[in-house]
Amino acid sequence: MGDFMGSDDEYYSDPDYSDPLENDEEDLQWSTSSVSSSKVITKESLLEAQREDLRRVMDLLKLSEQHARTLLIHHRWDVETVFAVLVEKGKEQLFGEAGVTVVECKSYASPKSSSMVTCDICMDDIPAREVTSMDCGHCFCNTCWTEHFIVKINEGQSRRIRCMAHKCTAICDEEVIRNLVSARDADMAERFERFLLESYIEDNKRVKWCPSVPHCGNAIRVEDDEFCEVECACGLQFCFSCSSEAHSPCSCLMWELWIKKCRDESETVNWITVNTKPCPKCHKPVEKNGGCNLVSCICGQAFCWLCGGATGRDHTWSSISGHSCGRYKEEREKQAERAKRDLYRYMHYHNRYKAHTDSFKLETKLKETIQERISVLESRDSTLKDFSWLTNGLYRLFRSRRVLSYSYPFAFYMFGDDLFKDEMTLEVREIKQNLFEDQQQQLEANVEKLSKFVEEQFDQYPDEKVMEIRMQVINLTVITDKLCKKMYECIENDLLGSLQLATHNIAPYKSKGVERASELPVLRTNCSDSYLQSSSSRSASGGTVELGLSSSGSPNFESGCPSRKRAKREALGAALFDLNLPAEVIDKS
């Protein structure tokens, strides 16, 4: 086992190693109050999340909220992109590309004026008090404006409704839209409000809905790299890039292909297709078990193996009486061998992936068992009082087992012909595969040893024996963490990092597991801006604008689905027993 393993009872000792017991207080603080770089956006904090970005743009460019929102929607709510375009292209081009027109509104007449204005859309003479002018200066009657807004809202374009004038790219004032539409159809106005709220999540590359089912109603915002794994407040861990379950060290494309392959059993179907032929009478698959190309189905029908056509039974060793269809037997045998080899390769990786996944699910039941065993030890007169080494070992076992499980789908695609056939020669591929499998084997051996010691019935052992197990668990906990880091470094630098034609990114390895997103605080502040103020007042009066399904069918805040609660933490070692498990294997009741 290289530097990490000696004999069966000797383990690698790192000179920089520190006892995990010394870091209990740090781990406890991290698991309960650590500041996370990712945030949970709830229905209550959505306005505050929008307000943060709006304020930055409004303060820098001295814009109204409407124009700041238009800029941010155009640039997918990326404040840094807005600032970069401002520096690179200037304010005029920044506004022009987004459809922002900052001019003083021209008033055609006061509401009491009796003058008439001709609408260029319906060509009717309309009293001046019944027409509206946008920032771009184009003026039309309220009826035409309202019809235009309703059509655009129904088409799902309410986030960027442009002026009706020919070739005008200006974005209409959202306050005008809100007032005119609400006078005609209150439900349509509420839908417009909802789209404006949802735009922060739907159009923002740094924010995504939590993919929980049923939907918990939360969204997650990341501050740095989108190639990361996060945990929502509901307890679900997922890949932020593709919204599927956390799957590192697999890239998103690898995991997508692997799930499809496992679901469709494509390799098995491929083998059956190559090695069998459908009977021309009953259409059941028939496998040839001899050298003769005249085969018979169990239904009694004889047919030619080469072309699948029905024949009679008269034949010799080399031909079928009255039948000839060409000679492709040798090529077909090569194809069959290739299909069989691909199937066996897939089965090798899938069996090991499934074995570690099953072990992971079975080991999750150890939590309750260990709690009971610790209670037994505490009830007797034992010299041992602190058992955090055991919970830390269990914690590390779950994480390492999970990494080991996903390393097999990664290896299947990394060293196969599906994705990187043109990236490596056979010699280079063999060298890299041996390097990776050596590290994978080291990790696997230590994970199994850690699992063995954690499962020991230490409540039945004397204190001397428990102390021996303690040292083994502490040492293995450190080793498996180092091996996980080493394998990730190999993947990122030596394997994926050396690719030239394809780009694959994986979530970085974190010793403390998938990062829990902290909830974005809801600040109760007065807001002078019209939209935020009106939204807050509606919320206070019970008339909150509920978020529903967007035009793209995304999750919504008004689904009414109850949030999944975190698993109850037992009084014993609450923080240490918070094992950061995936939602599908935790009892949420």
Helices and strands as residue ranges (DSSP letters): G 20-23, H 24-33, E 38-41, H 46-61, H 65-74, H 79-89, H 91-98, E 116-118, E 125-127, G 128-130, E 131-133, E 139-141, H 142-154, H 174-184, H 186-202, E 207-209, E 219-222, E 229-231, E 237-239, H 252-264, H 266-275, E 276-278, E 285-287, E 294-296, E 302-304, H 329-363, H 366-379, H 388-414, H 426-454, G 458-460, H 463-489, I 490-495, G 496-498, E 515-516, E 518-519, H 530-540, G 583-585
